[in-house]
Amino acid sequence: MIATIWTVFRKESQDGLRDRRTLFTILITAIAMGPVFLLLMANFVSGLEERGTRREVMVDGIGNAPELANFLQRNDFTIKPAPADYLDEIKSGRLQEAVIVIAPDFSTRFAHGDVIDVELVFDESRNDAQVSIRRAENLLHAFAKEIGITRLIARGIAPDVARVVNVERINTATPKQQGAFLLFLIPMFGLISAMIGSMSAAIDTTAGERERGSLEPLLMNPVGVGALVIGKWSAVALQSCAVLALTMFSFALAAHVVPSEKLSLLFQFGAPELSRFFAMMLPFACMIAALQMLVATYGRSYKEAQTYAGYIALVVNFVPLVTVFSAFRDAPWQLLIPALAQQMVLSRVLRGDSVSAYAYLVPGLVAVALAILFLVGLTRLLQRERIIFGR
């Protein structure tokens, strides 16, 4: 039986390697797309970080508010005059900065101690404008606070009277935990790469052979159907695991070439994380290979089997979103659900949280049990005449 399994495994592996076009598509889709997207996101965050360090603010009518101009200059901010058509520029997206608009009566109302209306014009739908909006708002709040304190002192009132609560921000998140939200792509693409890595091989070795008529003579050989199934599945699972490994390694390389020193502290994905990812994802990759083979066998043609495999991919991509749109967070029952368990545990690994052996063992055992169940189902399915001779 072992010799039969090895023969079928070698034959299916060689057939898979001959399909260079499909392999190239898999490599581009699963291996390059994720890291490239990660680097693009890192560049975007780096750009926001760079814009956040700029000490400049755009003001229209700064000549009407010498007090505000003095405050900005004392805080080392450069005042940029807003263009005459700043409103149209902001609406069209050509100007992605917030503009502080000063009314002509600013100084008069300031001298009388009145409340002064200042407009802040921006387009919140522009992601690039968020840093500028927060900077302008913080500056105006700081200016208002300083003037309020000055007016209280002028009236002989201690400024602490107006301060009811003093908030001290204490951030307990480590750099690794802060960067985990940026690395959410890695578990997601890990699941996708396991799917993509086995999809074409699973379909070709079942529905493809059924469509070509080569499945009938194969099953007529004096060997057990179980041995044929295990041999085919071994080749498909190996391809899925190989694509998964290459995808994870490409993410590890991408995490080390981020454009910012500060971001490199957040994108911590090295050998420890890689080993834990493999321990979590390899049983899932083997299980998904068996599931795709089982489902694809029902397809009378390659195209029909692709449709069935697409349903599996849709479910695998949708299941992890349960934790995003529900109140459940790291619930024990999630370890029993494939894809959801992997997403939960891998996210905790990226955060640097402690993960028990139980969290690895349960999803792995579930994946192995399901893989065996799917292979048994596939073996029985290939013994039915309507599957073998049906067109």
C-alpha positions in Angstrom: 0.0 0.0 0.0 2.8 2.4 0.8 4.4 1.8 -2.6 1.1 2.6 -4.2 0.7 5.8 -2.3 4.2 6.8 -3.2 3.7 6.1 -6.9 0.4 8.1 -7.0 2.0 10.9 -4.9 4.9 11.2 -7.3 2.7 11.1 -10.4 0.4 13.8 -9.1 3.3 16.0 -7.9 4.9 15.8 -11.4 1.6 16.6 -13.1 1.2 19.6 -10.8 4.7 20.9 -11.6 4.1 20.7 -15.3 1.3 23.2 -15.1 3.7 26.2 -15.1 1.1 28.8 -15.9 -1.1 27.8 -12.9 2.0 27.7 -10.6 3.0 31.2 -11.7 -0.5 32.5 -11.0 -0.4 30.9 -7.5 3.0 32.4 -6.8 1.9 35.9 -7.8 -1.5 35.8 -6.1 -0.6 34.1 -2.8 3.1 35.0 -2.3 3.6 38.5 -3.8 0.2 40.1 -3.3 0.2 40.0 0.5 3.7 41.3 1.2 3.3 44.0 -1.5 0.0 45.1 0.1 1.7 45.1 3.5 4.5 47.3 2.2 2.0 49.7 0.5 0.2 50.0 3.8 3.5 50.5 5.6 4.4 53.3 3.2 1.0 54.8 3.8 1.4 54.7 7.6 5.0 56.0 7.2 3.6 58.9 5.1 1.1 59.7 7.9 3.9 59.6 10.4 6.0 62.0 8.4 3.1 64.4 7.9 2.4 64.2 11.7 5.9 65.6 12.4 5.4 68.6 10.2 5.1 71.7 12.3 3.0 73.8 9.9 -0.6 74.9 9.8 -2.7 76.5 7.1 -4.6 79.6 8.0 -6.9 82.0 6.1 -6.9 85.5 7.5 -4.1 85.2 10.0 -3.6 89.0 9.9 -6.9 89.3 11.7 -5.6 87.3 14.7 -2.1 88.5 15.8 -2.7 86.7 19.1 -3.1 83.3 17.4 -0.1 84.0 15.1 2.0 84.8 18.2 0.9 81.5 19.8 1.7 79.5 16.8 5.1 81.1 16.4 6.0 80.5 20.0 5.2 76.8 19.5 7.5 76.7 16.5 4.7 76.3 13.9 5.0 77.7 10.4 1.9 79.5 9.2 1.0 78.8 5.6 -1.5 81.1 4.0 -4.5 79.3 2.5 -5.2 79.7 -1.2 -8.0 82.1 -2.2 -10.2 79.2 -3.4 -9.4 76.9 -0.5 -13.0 75.7 -0.2 -13.1 74.4 -3.8 -9.6 73.0 -3.4 -10.7 71.0 -0.4 -13.9 69.8 -2.0 -12.1 68.6 -5.1 -9.4 66.8 -3.1 -6.5 68.9 -4.5 -6.0 70.4 -1.0 -5.9 67.7 1.6 -5.2 69.9 4.7 -7.4 71.5 7.2 -7.7 75.3 7.0 -8.3 77.5 10.0 -10.5 80.4 8.9 -10.2 83.6 11.0 -13.1 86.1 11.1 -12.3 89.9 10.6 -13.5 90.7 14.1 -11.2 88.2 15.8 -9.0 90.9 17.6 -12.0 93.0 18.6 -13.8 90.1 20.2 -10.6 88.9 21.8 -9.9 92.4 23.3 -13.5 92.4 24.8 -13.1 88.9 26.3 -15.9 87.6 24.1 -16.3 84.0 22.8 -14.6 83.9 19.4 -15.9 81.8 16.5 -13.1 80.1 14.5 -13.9 77.9 11.5 -12.0 74.8 10.7 -12.6 73.7 7.1 -11.7 70.1 6.0 -12.9 67.0 4.2 -13.0 64.2 6.7 -13.5 61.6 3.9 -9.8 62.1 2.8 -7.5 59.8 4.7 -4.5 62.0 4.0 -6.3 64.9 5.8 -6.7 63.2 9.1 -3.3 64.2 10.5 -3.8 67.8 9.5 -7.3 67.9 11.0 -6.1 66.6 14.4 -3.1 68.9 14.4 -5.3 72.0 13.7 -7.9 71.0 16.3 -5.2 70.4 19.0 -3.6 73.7 18.3 -6.9 75.6 18.6 -7.8 73.8 21.8 -4.3 74.6 23.2 -4.7 78.2 22.2 -8.1 78.4 23.9 -6.8 76.8 27.0 -3.9 79.2 27.3 -6.1 82.2 26.8 -8.7 80.9 29.3 -5.9 80.4 31.9 -4.6 84.0 31.2 -8.1 85.5 31.7 -8.6 83.6 35.0 -5.3 84.8 36.3 -6.2 88.4 35.3 -9.4 88.2 37.3 -7.5 86.8 40.4 -8.8 83.3 40.0 -6.6 80.3 40.3 -6.6 78.3 36.9 -7.0 75.0 38.8 -10.5 76.0 39.7 -11.6 75.4 36.1 -9.7 72.1 36.0 -12.0 69.4 37.4 -10.2 66.3 36.2 -6.6 65.9 35.2 -6.3 63.0 32.8 -3.0 61.2 32.6 -2.6 58.8 29.6 -1.0 55.5 30.4 -0.6 53.2 27.4 0.1 49.6 28.4 0.4 48.4 24.8 3.8 47.1 23.8 5.2 48.1 20.4 4.3 44.5 19.2 0.7 44.9 20.3 0.5 48.3 18.7 1.7 46.8 15.4 -0.6 43.8 15.5 -3.5 45.7 13.9 -1.2 46.5 11.0 -0.3 42.8 10.6 -3.9 41.5 10.5 -3.1 40.7 6.8 -0.8 37.9 7.7 -3.4 35.5 9.2 -5.8 36.4 6.5 -3.4 35.8 3.7 -2.2 32.6 5.4 -5.7 31.2 5.2 -6.0 32.4 1.6 -2.7 31.0 0.5 -3.6 27.5 1.9 -6.8 27.7 -0.1 -5.1 28.9 -3.3 -2.2 26.5 -3.0 -4.4 23.4 -3.1 -7.3 24.6 -5.2 -6.0 24.0 -8.8 -4.3 20.7 -7.8 -7.4 19.4 -5.9 -9.7 20.2 -8.9 -7.3 18.8 -11.5 -6.8 15.5 -9.7 -10.5 14.9 -9.2 -12.9 16.7 -11.5 -10.1 17.3 -14.1 -9.4 13.6 -14.4 -13.2 12.8 -14.4 -13.7 15.3 -17.3 -10.7 13.9 -19.3 -11.9 10.3 -18.7 -8.6 9.2 -17.1 -10.2 8.5 -13.7 -11.9 5.3 -14.9 -8.8 3.5 -16.1 -7.0 4.7 -12.9 -9.6 3.1 -10.7 -9.5 -0.1 -12.7 -6.0 -0.9 -11.5 -5.7 -3.6 -8.9 -5.0 -1.2 -6.0 -7.2 0.0 -3.2 -9.2 3.2 -3.7 -8.0 4.4 -0.3 -4.3 4.2 -1.4 -5.1 6.2 -4.5 -7.0 8.9 -2.4 -4.1 9.2 0.1 -1.5 9.5 -2.7 -3.5 12.2 -4.5 -4.3 14.0 -1.2 -0.6 13.9 -0.2 0.4 15.7 -3.4 -2.3 18.3 -3.1 -1.6 18.9 0.6 2.2 19.2 -0.1 1.5 21.9 -2.7 -0.8 23.8 -0.2 1.8 23.6 2.5 4.6 24.8 0.2 2.6 27.8 -1.0 1.7 28.6 2.7 5.4 28.4 3.7 6.5 30.7 0.8 3.8 33.2 1.7 4.8 33.3 5.4 8.5 33.7 4.5 7.7 36.5 2.1 5.8 38.3 4.9 8.8 37.8 7.2 11.0 39.4 4.5 8.6 42.3 3.9 8.4 43.0 7.7 12.1 43.6 7.7 12.2 46.2 4.9 9.5 48.6 6.1 10.5 52.2 5.3 10.5 53.6 8.8 12.6 52.8 11.9 9.6 53.4 14.1 7.4 51.1 12.0 10.1 48.4 12.0 9.5 48.2 15.8 5.8 47.6 15.1 6.2 45.0 12.3 7.8 42.3 14.4 7.4 39.0 12.4 10.4 36.8 12.6 11.4 33.2 13.3 9.4 32.8 16.6 6.2 33.9 14.9 6.9 31.9 11.8 7.3 28.6 13.8 4.0 29.3 15.6 2.2 30.1 12.3 3.4 26.8 10.8 2.3 24.8 13.8 -1.1 26.4 13.5 -1.6 26.5 9.8 -0.2 23.1 8.5 -3.0 21.0 9.9 -5.5 23.5 8.4 -3.7 23.4 5.0 -4.0 19.6 4.9 -7.6 19.7 6.0 -8.6 22.2 3.3 -6.8 20.2 0.7 -9.0 17.1 1.6 -12.1 19.3 1.6 -11.5 20.8 -1.8 -10.8 17.3 -3.3 -14.1 16.0 -1.8 -16.2 18.9 -3.1 -14.4 19.0 -6.5 -15.2 15.3 -7.1 -18.9 16.2 -7.3 -18.1 18.5 -10.3 -18.6 16.9 -13.7 -16.2 19.4 -15.2 -13.2 21.5 -14.2 -15.3 24.7 -14.4 -18.1 23.3 -12.3 -15.6 22.2 -9.6 -14.1 25.7 -9.6 -17.5 27.0 -8.7 -17.8 24.6 -5.8 -14.2 25.5 -4.6 -15.2 29.2 -4.8 -17.9 28.5 -2.2 -15.4 27.1 0.2 -13.1 30.1 -0.3 -16.0 32.4 0.4 -16.8 30.6 3.7 -13.1 30.5 4.8 -12.8 34.3 4.1 -16.1 35.1 5.8 -15.8 33.0 9.0 -12.9 35.1 10.6 -15.1 38.2 10.3 -17.4 36.8 12.9 -15.1 38.1 15.6 -15.0 41.6 14.0 -18.8 42.1 13.9 -19.7 40.2 17.1 -19.3 40.6 20.8 -17.3 37.4 21.1 -13.6 37.9 21.7 -11.3 34.9 22.1 -14.1 32.6 23.3 -13.1 29.0 23.9 -15.7 27.7 21.4 -13.9 29.5 18.6 -11.0 26.9 18.8 -13.4 24.3 17.5 -14.2 26.2 14.2 -11.6 25.9 11.4 -10.4 29.3 10.0 -11.9 31.1 13.0 -9.6 29.3 15.4 -6.5 30.0 13.2 -7.4 33.7 12.9 -7.9 34.1 16.6 -4.7 32.3 17.7 -2.5 33.9 15.1 -3.8 37.3 16.0 -2.8 36.7 19.6 0.7 35.5 18.4 1.1 38.8 16.5 0.1 40.8 19.6 2.7 39.0 21.7 0.1 37.5 24.0 0.7 34.2 25.8 -0.9 31.3 23.9 -1.2 28.0 25.6 -0.5 24.6 24.1 -4.2 23.9 24.3 -4.9 26.7 21.8 -2.6 25.0 19.3 -3.7 21.4 20.1 -7.5 21.8 19.8 -7.6 23.4 16.3 -4.9 21.0 15.1 -6.9 17.9 16.3 -10.1 19.3 14.8 -8.3 19.8 11.4 -6.8 16.3 11.5 -10.2 14.8 12.4 -12.0 16.6 9.6 -9.2 15.8 7.1 -9.7 12.0 7.9 -13.5 12.4 7.6 -13.2 14.1 4.2 -10.7 11.5 2.9 -13.0 8.7 4.0 -15.9 10.4 2.3 -13.8 10.9 -0.9 -12.9 7.2 -0.9 -16.5 6.1 -0.7 -17.5 8.7 -3.3 -15.0 7.2 -5.8 -16.6 3.8 -5.4 -19.9 5.0 -6.8 -20.6 4.4 -10.4 -22.5 7.6 -11.0 -19.4 9.6 -9.9 -17.0 7.6 -12.1 -19.2 7.2 -15.2 -21.4 10.2 -14.9 -20.8 13.0 -17.3 
